[in-house]
Amino acid sequence: MAQYTIKYPDAIPLHGEWTFALDLADRGIAGKWYLDNITKNNRQDKVTVPHCFSADPRYLFYTGTAWYRKSFAWKPVSGKRVILHFDGAFYLTKVWLNGQPVGTHEGGYTPFQFDVTEHLREGDNMLAVSVNNDVWKLNTLPAVKDNDDINSSFPAWINYGGLTRPVYLTVEPEVYVENLKVEATPDLVKGTSILKTKVRVRNASRRPTTPKVKYVVRLGEQVLPLNWKTKTENIPAGQTVIMESETSLTAAQTRLWAVDSPTLYQLESVVGGDSVTTRFGIRKVEIRNAQLLLNGQPVRLGGGNRVLDYPGLGSLEPDWLIEKDFRLMKEAGMEFQRLTHYTPSEYYYDLADRYGMLIITEAGNWQLTPTQLDNDTIRTKFRQQFREMAERDWNHPSVIAYSVGNEYFSDQPAGQRWTKDMIDYAREIDPTRLYTFASNRLNSMPQKPEDEASQYVDFVSVNIYGNHAKVLDHVHRLYPDKPMLISEWGTRADAASGEVGQAQHVREVVEEIRKRPYVAGASWWTFNDYQSRYYLTNPNGYRPWGLVEPNRTPRPAYAAYQHEMAPLTLEKVAYEAGTQGIHQLRLKVTARNDFPAHPVQGYWVETPKGKVMLPYLQPGQSEILTITVTGFDKTLFLKVFKPTGYVVLTETVELS
């Protein structure tokens, strides 16, 4: 069975074999399919959870309700609470345990949980889950449009249904930590930092309590001696309270997280008899003079949009696939990106933290109409899904911004209201991040900044599919103090110019970006081909926008993207042929100062004689390297590696 990372180390996994049944008439509740004694002759299919029934050949693209059932043994533990976790299930999920309703959740990509302590019994227990993927309705999120337009009332991606992410139990004391938020802020002048924590503690007991809070912070194997200030809180029975603490780190204890030096700390919070551990990074993200600054230094980075889609898996994300995609994206120079219109598995963010990547994470407002943007039901669902997303992701240093939607009517009053209201709401949950949304209305050239909702964002994100120079210049005139991210750009591999034209498009657009210092990033649509029912989808079901094919085979545009998005260049300065096949090659290595551009630290060049380390280079700085070459080859293949081990550039040098 494929491995799926679970957030909690002491979790009791419930994935593996489940029974499965389609509910075509949606009669499962009336038929009491949640009871444990209804099966006869053992005729239900067996599936392996996590499971995407839309990608299973037996239920290919079935839309509707499906039932999952699993029996598991349990031995009650006195004085404990048992929490049932779902890391994601698409889309409407209803849960029963031992014939009793546990709860309902709507939304396909965010985690949810239920306290099932009172539903468990000693011995065998029956967990029954119905999942309905009949999304793309007028009031779901994502939603189908309500404009009755035959040319646009269709979904953009497949509604892959099922228990698509891990299901598991955790056993907690009666007073336990529900969530932990870490806010680490460096002082870039002094080199010190401030660490603040917010611990949400649930008192599920029948008595009030005043728990003590302790923290252990580790940097590598070192435990940091820190003095914490904590306000003691009394928690009434059955209530939840947020307990806040603060400490400071000296300059010696402070190491910044960055793209090429992604230093991570580990924090363990002990509240009474419970403990929770998380990782965090110390970094500062700012907007100043139309630039995006990371730790006080301007950065300009390439990126990509990754769609949850893989042949035979649908939207499943086993660890091996996440690791494969992450490496391919990282080695293509995709360092700053809005991944897609919904949040992927958290393991992707773990890798982004560990290896350095800047991410905008987005909740599911995709092309909502003005009526839908003002709809109270949709607004409530968006707030719920955004909160679940933010509360999962808010300790990841890789997450620098949140998006409140994609390609909605941001030039109309409803879009203006949505943007302002949702950013205001989101800042209450997490004021430490930047906020944006992906606009396609700026392409119509609004005349005043107040004509479009980008007036409310920290940086402008714009989807551009043509006239790049004209659109970029116009948007910059509207918002001269805000940096820009091209949140989508690209062309299909099956366009008239074919894959050669796709690669050429990469080079042409990057050339325009380099002329405009206010463009902080450019995120290609899409990293991978994906299945869809959207118009102009090919007969095989795929939309070939990807730099890689569905099975992740790179196209020529992938190599072009990697070359253009490398933060440095190699140039042959001289070649001196020696005697006995020993020669000297001199290379000029330059950190780009146009696009992409960021400090280059810890890189090395792999040569036939081994590693040649590069010095620390600021954008625009160069270094001459002398490399010994042996033999009589006419060409030399060189690879440049990031400090985290990923290839950033492959070059062929002619020896003559």
ZADRENMAR-976545 format. One line per field, with one value per residue (C-alpha): residue number from 1; residue in one letter; x, y, z. Coordinates in steps of 0.1 Angstrom, whole numbers, plus 5000, padded with zeros to 4 digits. Example, Ala and Ser with C-alpha at 12.3 -4.5 7.8 and 13.67 -1.06 7.14 Angstrom:
# ZADRENMAR-976545
num	[1_2] $
residu	[A_S] $
X	[5123_5137] $
Y	[4955_4989] $
Z	[5078_5071] $
***
This chain:
# ZADRENMAR-976545
num	[1_2_3_4_5_6_7_8_9_10_11_12_13_14_15_16_17_18_19_20_21_22_23_24_25_26_27_28_29_30_31_32_33_34_35_36_37_38_39_40_41_42_43_44_45_46_47_48_49_50_51_52_53_54_55_56_57_58_59_60_61_62_63_64_65_66_67_68_69_70_71_72_73_74_75_76_77_78_79_80_81_82_83_84_85_86_87_88_89_90_91_92_93_94_95_96_97_98_99_100_101_102_103_104_105_106_107_108_109_110_111_112_113_114_115_116_117_118_119_120_121_122_123_124_125_126_127_128_129_130_131_132_133_134_135_136_137_138_139_140_141_142_143_144_145_146_147_148_149_150_151_152_153_154_155_156_157_158_159_160_161_162_163_164_165_166_167_168_169_170_171_172_173_174_175_176_177_178_179_180_181_182_183_184_185_186_187_188_189_190_191_192_193_194_195_196_197_198_199_200_201_202_203_204_205_206_207_208_209_210_211_212_213_214_215_216_217_218_219_220_221_222_223_224_225_226_227_228_229_230_231_232_233_234_235_236_237_238_239_240_241_242_243_244_245_246_247_248_249_250_251_252_253_254_255_256_257_258_259_260_261_262_263_264_265_266_267_268_269_270_271_272_273_274_275_276_277_278_279_280_281_282_283_284_285_286_287_288_289_290_291_292_293_294_295_296_297_298_299_300_301_302_303_304_305_306_307_308_309_310_311_312_313_314_315_316_317_318_319_320_321_322_323_324_325_326_327_328_329_330_331_332_333_334_335_336_337_338_339_340_341_342_343_344_345_346_347_348_349_350_351_352_353_354_355_356_357_358_359_360_361_362_363_364_365_366_367_368_369_370_371_372_373_374_375_376_377_378_379_380_381_382_383_384_385_386_387_388_389_390_391_392_393_394_395_396_397_398_399_400_401_402_403_404_405_406_407_408_409_410_411_412_413_414_415_416_417_418_419_420_421_422_423_424_425_426_427_428_429_430_431_432_433_434_435_436_437_438_439_440_441_442_443_444_445_446_447_448_449_450_451_452_453_454_455_456_457_458_459_460_461_462_463_464_465_466_467_468_469_470_471_472_473_474_475_476_477_478_479_480_481_482_483_484_485_486_487_488_489_490_491_492_493_494_495_496_497_498_499_500_501_502_503_504_505_506_507_508_509_510_511_512_513_514_515_516_517_518_519_520_521_522_523_524_525_526_527_528_529_530_531_532_533_534_535_536_537_538_539_540_541_542_543_544_545_546_547_548_549_550_551_552_553_554_555_556_557_558_559_560_561_562_563_564_565_566_567_568_569_570_571_572_573_574_575_576_577_578_579_580_581_582_583_584_585_586_587_588_589_590_591_592_593_594_595_596_597_598_599_600_601_602_603_604_605_606_607_608_609_610_611_612_613_614_615_616_617_618_619_620_621_622_623_624_625_626_627_628_629_630_631_632_633_634_635_636_637_638_639_640_641_642_643_644_645_646_647_648_649_650_651_652_653_654_655_656] $
residu	[M_A_Q_Y_T_I_K_Y_P_D_A_I_P_L_H_G_E_W_T_F_A_L_D_L_A_D_R_G_I_A_G_K_W_Y_L_D_N_I_T_K_N_N_R_Q_D_K_V_T_V_P_H_C_F_S_A_D_P_R_Y_L_F_Y_T_G_T_A_W_Y_R_K_S_F_A_W_K_P_V_S_G_K_R_V_I_L_H_F_D_G_A_F_Y_L_T_K_V_W_L_N_G_Q_P_V_G_T_H_E_G_G_Y_T_P_F_Q_F_D_V_T_E_H_L_R_E_G_D_N_M_L_A_V_S_V_N_N_D_V_W_K_L_N_T_L_P_A_V_K_D_N_D_D_I_N_S_S_F_P_A_W_I_N_Y_G_G_L_T_R_P_V_Y_L_T_V_E_P_E_V_Y_V_E_N_L_K_V_E_A_T_P_D_L_V_K_G_T_S_I_L_K_T_K_V_R_V_R_N_A_S_R_R_P_T_T_P_K_V_K_Y_V_V_R_L_G_E_Q_V_L_P_L_N_W_K_T_K_T_E_N_I_P_A_G_Q_T_V_I_M_E_S_E_T_S_L_T_A_A_Q_T_R_L_W_A_V_D_S_P_T_L_Y_Q_L_E_S_V_V_G_G_D_S_V_T_T_R_F_G_I_R_K_V_E_I_R_N_A_Q_L_L_L_N_G_Q_P_V_R_L_G_G_G_N_R_V_L_D_Y_P_G_L_G_S_L_E_P_D_W_L_I_E_K_D_F_R_L_M_K_E_A_G_M_E_F_Q_R_L_T_H_Y_T_P_S_E_Y_Y_Y_D_L_A_D_R_Y_G_M_L_I_I_T_E_A_G_N_W_Q_L_T_P_T_Q_L_D_N_D_T_I_R_T_K_F_R_Q_Q_F_R_E_M_A_E_R_D_W_N_H_P_S_V_I_A_Y_S_V_G_N_E_Y_F_S_D_Q_P_A_G_Q_R_W_T_K_D_M_I_D_Y_A_R_E_I_D_P_T_R_L_Y_T_F_A_S_N_R_L_N_S_M_P_Q_K_P_E_D_E_A_S_Q_Y_V_D_F_V_S_V_N_I_Y_G_N_H_A_K_V_L_D_H_V_H_R_L_Y_P_D_K_P_M_L_I_S_E_W_G_T_R_A_D_A_A_S_G_E_V_G_Q_A_Q_H_V_R_E_V_V_E_E_I_R_K_R_P_Y_V_A_G_A_S_W_W_T_F_N_D_Y_Q_S_R_Y_Y_L_T_N_P_N_G_Y_R_P_W_G_L_V_E_P_N_R_T_P_R_P_A_Y_A_A_Y_Q_H_E_M_A_P_L_T_L_E_K_V_A_Y_E_A_G_T_Q_G_I_H_Q_L_R_L_K_V_T_A_R_N_D_F_P_A_H_P_V_Q_G_Y_W_V_E_T_P_K_G_K_V_M_L_P_Y_L_Q_P_G_Q_S_E_I_L_T_I_T_V_T_G_F_D_K_T_L_F_L_K_V_F_K_P_T_G_Y_V_V_L_T_E_T_V_E_L_S] $
X	[5000_5013_5026_5007_5022_5000_5006_5003_5030_5008_4978_4959_4955_4922_4932_4938_4909_4873_4841_4826_4792_4777_4745_4730_4695_4709_4689_4717_4704_4668_4682_4703_4735_4753_4743_4767_4743_4730_4755_4746_4767_4797_4790_4804_4836_4869_4889_4920_4916_4928_4907_4895_4864_4865_4898_4890_4882_4851_4835_4851_4837_4807_4791_4769_4770_4793_4796_4827_4825_4852_4851_4879_4885_4886_4895_4882_4907_4894_4897_4906_4890_4892_4892_4884_4904_4898_4927_4904_4873_4856_4831_4801_4809_4786_4799_4783_4799_4781_4749_4749_4755_4788_4788_4788_4815_4814_4845_4870_4905_4907_4909_4881_4876_4850_4851_4838_4845_4809_4802_4829_4823_4845_4852_4842_4831_4816_4826_4804_4810_4790_4808_4791_4811_4781_4797_4796_4762_4750_4758_4787_4824_4837_4804_4790_4780_4745_4747_4729_4757_4760_4796_4808_4786_4810_4836_4873_4886_4874_4853_4874_4854_4862_4881_4911_4934_4942_4916_4929_4922_4941_4937_4939_4936_4905_4923_4941_4956_4933_4958_4990_5000_5036_5046_5083_5094_5131_5147_5168_5190_5198_5197_5174_5138_5106_5086_5049_5026_4988_4977_4940_4932_4900_4887_4865_4862_4834_4856_4872_4910_4940_4967_5003_5021_5057_5077_5108_5124_5151_5174_5187_5198_5202_5176_5174_5173_5144_5124_5087_5060_5027_4993_4976_4941_4912_4892_4856_4843_4834_4851_4880_4905_4935_4966_4993_5030_5060_5098_5128_5158_5193_5212_5232_5199_5183_5189_5167_5146_5151_5148_5184_5189_5156_5165_5137_5131_5110_5086_5070_5041_5032_4998_4989_4991_4991_5019_5019_5050_5053_5081_5085_5109_5121_5117_5103_5082_5076_5062_5082_5086_5069_5092_5087_5114_5124_5145_5151_5163_5143_5135_5121_5112_5096_5067_5041_5005_5002_4969_4960_4958_4977_4968_4951_4952_4929_4934_4953_4986_5008_5041_5061_5040_5044_5081_5083_5063_5082_5116_5104_5090_5120_5145_5124_5131_5095_5102_5072_5038_5001_4998_4962_4927_4926_4951_4970_4982_5001_5031_5038_5041_5064_5088_5085_5095_5124_5138_5128_5098_5074_5038_5004_4977_4942_4906_4880_4865_4869_4851_4822_4796_4784_4753_4773_4799_4771_4754_4755_4756_4786_4803_4798_4812_4842_4850_4848_4871_4895_4897_4903_4931_4947_4946_4963_4990_4998_5030_5046_5073_5068_5033_5039_5004_4968_4945_4908_4899_4906_4892_4860_4843_4867_4858_4822_4808_4802_4838_4850_4829_4840_4877_4876_4853_4872_4906_4893_4880_4912_4934_4915_4925_4961_4974_5010_5006_5002_4969_4960_4937_4943_4926_4917_4898_4929_4934_4905_4925_4904_4912_4915_4929_4895_4878_4892_4895_4933_4933_4927_4956_4992_5005_4987_4982_4971_4965_4978_4975_4987_4997_5020_5040_5009_4990_5020_5027_4991_4986_5018_5005_4974_4992_5028_5036_5026_5047_5031_5028_5018_4997_4990_5007_5014_5003_4992_5016_4991_4987_4995_5031_5033_5058_5085_5062_5055_5092_5096_5067_5087_5117_5097_5076_5105_5124_5095_5094_5131_5125_5101_5116_5081_5073_5082_5071_5056_5037_5032_4998_5003_5031_5013_4986_4952_4919_4889_4854_4862_4857_4884_4896_4911_4892_4915_4902_4934_4943_4980_4990_5017_5055_5052_5028_5002_5028_5053_5075_5091_5083_5109_5093_5104_5141_5135_5118_5146_5172_5153_5144_5179_5191_5226_5244_5275_5298_5330_5358_5388_5400_5437_5446_5474_5497_5488_5451_5450_5433_5421_5386_5377_5340_5323_5294_5269_5239_5212_5201_5169_5147_5148_5169_5178_5210_5228_5242_5257_5255_5280_5290_5294_5325_5343_5367_5340_5323_5334_5317_5303_5308_5279_5267_5243_5222_5246_5278_5301_5329_5355_5360_5389_5380_5405_5394_5410_5406_5399_5362_5350_5321_5316_5283_5280_5253_5247_5231_5213_5225_5194_5206_5183_5197_5191_5209_5223_5248_5268_5302_5321_5358_5380] $
Y	[5000_5035_5056_5087_5110_5115_5147_5131_5105_5086_5084_5051_5047_5036_5035_5002_4979_4992_4979_5002_5006_5031_5047_5057_5065_5082_5059_5048_5068_5056_5021_5025_5016_5029_4999_4971_4942_4951_4933_4898_4874_4898_4912_4947_4956_4960_4991_5006_5040_5066_5059_5080_5063_5085_5071_5035_5016_5000_5034_5056_5091_5081_5112_5109_5093_5064_5045_5034_5010_4997_4976_4980_4968_4991_4989_5018_5041_5058_5096_5101_5117_5100_5122_5109_5128_5131_5149_5154_5138_5151_5167_5163_5138_5123_5100_5074_5053_5022_5033_5068_5100_5117_5147_5163_5182_5201_5208_5186_5196_5207_5186_5180_5160_5148_5138_5102_5092_5086_5066_5040_5006_4978_4952_4957_4991_5000_5032_5042_5072_5085_5108_5127_5143_5159_5193_5220_5231_5267_5270_5246_5257_5254_5262_5260_5294_5307_5329_5305_5311_5280_5290_5292_5271_5242_5229_5234_5203_5168_5163_5134_5118_5096_5094_5108_5115_5096_5087_5081_5083_5102_5096_5128_5136_5154_5186_5187_5210_5214_5236_5256_5287_5299_5334_5340_5376_5385_5419_5422_5449_5433_5397_5386_5374_5372_5340_5341_5311_5307_5274_5265_5242_5222_5213_5183_5174_5182_5204_5238_5237_5260_5241_5250_5255_5246_5248_5231_5247_5228_5239_5207_5186_5217_5227_5264_5279_5304_5324_5323_5348_5330_5343_5317_5310_5293_5270_5262_5227_5220_5252_5261_5289_5303_5306_5330_5330_5350_5347_5361_5345_5360_5366_5334_5315_5331_5315_5328_5306_5313_5297_5284_5281_5267_5265_5249_5249_5224_5235_5212_5226_5208_5217_5197_5160_5168_5177_5189_5194_5215_5229_5266_5289_5325_5348_5382_5388_5424_5446_5478_5500_5475_5447_5415_5412_5381_5388_5423_5413_5416_5383_5376_5339_5316_5293_5269_5258_5221_5203_5173_5148_5116_5087_5059_5080_5109_5134_5109_5121_5093_5105_5092_5113_5144_5139_5133_5165_5185_5176_5183_5216_5226_5216_5236_5267_5269_5287_5310_5298_5296_5258_5257_5267_5245_5233_5200_5175_5190_5169_5191_5221_5200_5196_5232_5241_5216_5225_5262_5273_5303_5294_5312_5289_5294_5284_5274_5306_5298_5322_5329_5352_5385_5369_5341_5365_5382_5349_5344_5306_5306_5333_5311_5280_5300_5313_5277_5263_5292_5288_5251_5257_5285_5266_5237_5257_5286_5272_5266_5292_5283_5298_5336_5345_5335_5340_5347_5334_5331_5349_5363_5395_5418_5448_5448_5459_5423_5414_5445_5436_5400_5409_5435_5414_5381_5397_5414_5381_5362_5388_5381_5344_5350_5386_5374_5366_5387_5386_5385_5370_5359_5385_5381_5414_5435_5424_5445_5476_5494_5530_5538_5517_5518_5502_5468_5449_5446_5479_5458_5433_5434_5424_5421_5386_5386_5358_5368_5348_5373_5409_5404_5436_5458_5443_5444_5480_5490_5472_5487_5522_5514_5501_5515_5506_5470_5441_5418_5381_5366_5340_5322_5323_5297_5280_5245_5219_5211_5247_5254_5259_5227_5218_5238_5269_5262_5262_5294_5310_5304_5323_5352_5360_5357_5382_5407_5400_5407_5443_5449_5449_5451_5415_5395_5361_5342_5310_5288_5273_5244_5222_5191_5181_5174_5158_5181_5186_5222_5233_5225_5195_5169_5136_5117_5139_5159_5195_5197_5229_5211_5214_5177_5151_5134_5107_5135_5130_5164_5183_5205_5235_5220_5223_5258_5267_5253_5272_5305_5302_5294_5322_5321_5318_5300_5316_5301_5327_5307_5271_5262_5229_5213_5183_5147_5154_5178_5211_5242_5257_5291_5298_5330_5323_5352_5355_5370_5405_5406_5376_5354_5371_5363_5358_5326_5307_5273_5262_5240_5229_5192_5186_5154_5161_5165_5195_5230_5252_5286_5316_5336_5359_5388_5394_5408_5395_5372_5347_5331_5294_5273_5237_5210_5189_5156_5136_5147_5152_5182_5190_5191_5186_5206_5206_5233_5221_5240_5235_5212_5189_5199_5205_5242_5243_5220_5234_5220_5238_5235_5228_5243] $
Z	[5000_4991_5020_5031_5057_5088_5108_5143_5151_5176_5153_5149_5111_5097_5061_5043_5034_5035_5019_4992_4975_4951_4961_4927_4940_4971_4993_5017_5046_5041_5038_5070_5053_5083_5104_5111_5105_5070_5048_5035_5015_5017_4983_4987_4969_4988_4982_4997_5015_5007_4977_4947_4933_4903_4892_4901_4868_4884_4892_4865_4867_4887_4902_4933_4967_4976_5009_5027_5057_5080_5111_5137_5172_5202_5238_5258_5276_5308_5310_5274_5244_5210_5179_5144_5117_5079_5061_5031_5015_4984_4987_5011_5038_5064_5092_5114_5141_5154_5138_5154_5134_5141_5119_5084_5065_5032_5012_4994_5003_5039_5071_5096_5127_5152_5189_5188_5224_5233_5201_5206_5222_5234_5207_5171_5159_5125_5109_5080_5057_5028_5004_4976_4948_4931_4934_4908_4920_4923_4960_4965_4967_4940_4923_4888_4874_4877_4846_4822_4797_4774_4767_4803_4826_4830_4855_4852_4868_4876_4908_4919_4947_4977_5010_4991_5021_5053_5080_5115_5153_5180_5217_5238_5275_5286_5285_5252_5225_5195_5175_5179_5160_5160_5149_5145_5137_5132_5138_5107_5122_5155_5142_5171_5169_5188_5191_5199_5204_5205_5219_5215_5245_5248_5283_5276_5312_5337_5359_5353_5350_5349_5330_5329_5296_5289_5257_5243_5212_5193_5165_5152_5182_5204_5230_5232_5268_5265_5291_5283_5294_5296_5308_5329_5318_5336_5312_5322_5317_5281_5269_5246_5254_5235_5257_5245_5252_5241_5242_5225_5207_5207_5176_5182_5184_5154_5119_5091_5068_5031_4997_4997_5035_5048_5085_5106_5143_5163_5190_5215_5235_5267_5282_5313_5302_5264_5240_5204_5182_5151_5130_5121_5104_5112_5082_5073_5042_5032_5004_4997_4966_4944_4955_4974_5001_5019_5050_5037_5003_4971_4954_4920_4913_4888_4898_4886_4892_4901_4896_4917_4888_4880_4857_4877_4909_4902_4931_4953_4966_4979_4993_4963_4939_4960_4962_4925_4917_4942_4927_4892_4901_4922_4895_4869_4890_4904_4937_4942_4932_4937_4935_4922_4932_4963_4989_4982_5008_5037_5029_4999_5023_5046_5016_5008_5043_5043_5009_5005_4984_4986_4983_4980_4991_4978_4989_4964_4948_4911_4888_4911_4895_4910_4924_4940_4954_4974_4984_5022_5018_4996_5017_5048_5031_5019_5054_5067_5041_5044_5082_5078_5053_5073_5106_5089_5071_5094_5109_5075_5067_5030_5031_5026_5013_5010_4980_4983_4948_4911_4881_4897_4888_4906_4885_4896_4930_4942_4935_4953_4983_4983_4981_5009_5032_5028_5032_5064_5076_5068_5085_5117_5115_5103_5102_5096_5059_5027_5009_4972_4946_4910_4887_4850_4849_4848_4813_4803_4812_4840_4840_4877_4906_4924_4894_4904_4936_4935_4954_4985_4981_4993_4959_4926_4911_4874_4850_4816_4783_4758_4755_4785_4781_4776_4805_4829_4821_4825_4858_4871_4863_4883_4913_4911_4948_4946_4932_4907_4904_4871_4888_4855_4821_4795_4763_4754_4739_4712_4700_4663_4671_4690_4717_4700_4702_4739_4747_4727_4745_4778_4764_4749_4780_4804_4782_4788_4825_4829_4817_4845_4880_4896_4886_4916_4902_4873_4878_4847_4840_4845_4858_4847_4822_4839_4831_4828_4813_4805_4769_4744_4764_4742_4734_4757_4786_4792_4788_4777_4793_4813_4812_4819_4805_4827_4837_4844_4813_4807_4775_4757_4775_4808_4798_4785_4818_4838_4818_4820_4857_4869_4892_4876_4843_4832_4806_4792_4795_4783_4776_4778_4763_4782_4776_4784_4782_4812_4804_4822_4817_4831_4837_4847_4871_4875_4898_4876_4886_4864_4865_4885_4910_4946_4966_4956_4986_4990_4953_4936_4901_4895_4873_4862_4891_4917_4933_4929_4955_4945_4967_4981_4953_4954_4922_4896_4912_4893_4901_4879_4884_4871_4863_4855_4825_4816_4784_4748_4748_4727_4751_4788_4806_4838_4864_4890_4923_4950_4986_4992_4964_4936_4901_4891_4858_4832_4807_4778_4773_4740_4746_4720] $
***
